[in-house]
């Protein structure tokens, strides 16, 4: 697709691709054909009759690459909020180079599409209020996201004031007792389950004593 074009290549037609929105095929007089996004097409003001030089082709290639990375990143973000590290990892898996990814991530952060603080609040809220996880489990879930402690800790502290660990534990116990149709007592299975949910022994024992 991006092999070197013949010199003095004149564009004979610009045709929309049938299966890809906002992409076009550029047909040159020499028989060369290459695809280009509508955004890059407009950026360079490419028109029929234009001579595509090697210098212009290089610029188009670079802009197409960044357009591709940006589109992939925005597609990932369209499903849910993501951390900068998570998005970086997803783009690396697509085969893009780190330096190129970094430029797009900085751009998306500047524009507000990527916001680690917002992601942290949304994700922590889900883990605590929906998943009913203790602090240890929440911290473990965040490790792969490389969120600074000065961002994560205040948000967790605030959420655990709203949903104290003992309230979460009692909610879990009540739910499990209904499912298992059994009394609580000092059930070892329940204790092990609460530990896996990320609660400390002090938090668990306090609820058991109650």
Secondary structure, DSSP 8 states (H G I E B T S, - for coil): --S---TTEEEEEEEE-SSSTTEEEEEETTS-EEEEEHHHHHHHT--TT-EE-HHHHHHHHHHHHHHHHHHHHHHHHHHS---HHHHHHHHHHTT--HHHHHHHHHHHHHTTS--HHHHHHHHHHIIIIIS---HHHHHHHHGGGT--HHHHHHHHHHHHHHS-HHHHHHHHHHHHHHHHT---TT-HHHHHHHHHTT--HHHHHHHHH-
